[in-house]
Amino acid sequence: MIVGMRPGARCAWYDKSHRVEDVIRRHGRHPQVPGRRRTHPSEKPPELAAWFIGLHSRPGELVLDPFMGTGSTLIAALEKGRRAIGIEVEEEYCRVAADRVEKWRDEHQGK
């Protein structure tokens, strides 16, 4: 995950409940997508992206994922009440991401 900010601005940390290191090491705290359930070779669970989104953005803000893959970050952004844009060069993964976002919207419409 990369967090961007304007030149001269400080990095925004909105969740100050715990210390966050520069390198996140997995100690069972963040789930992984089991290999047999992956659609993309480096697929991440939405819960992991949601953690970072909660640390560095507020509801309504925009999350950009320039390497969208199957859309885990987009789903996480929607779950956290953010807007999201995803970019992906592989058409197959774009279709998977679009289907995931559509399914999420169908399930959460009106909530």
MOFEN-V687684 format. One line per field, one symbol per residue. phi: phi as a letter, one per 40 degrees, with the letter a starting at -180 (. if undefined). burial: b if it has 9 or more other ideal C-beta (glycine too) atoms within 8 Angstrom, else e. A space follows every 10 residues. Layout:
phi->???
burial->???
This chain:
phi->.bbbacdgcc ccbcbccacb ccbcbcbgcb cbcddcbcbb cbcbcdcccc cccccbabdg ccbbbcbcfc gdccccccdc gbcabbbacc ddcccccccc cccccccbcg c
burial->eeeeeeeeee eeebeeeeee eeeeeeeeeb eebeeeebeb eebbbbbbbb bbbbbbbeee eebebeebbb bbbbbbbbbb ebebebbbee eebbebbbeb beebbeeeee e
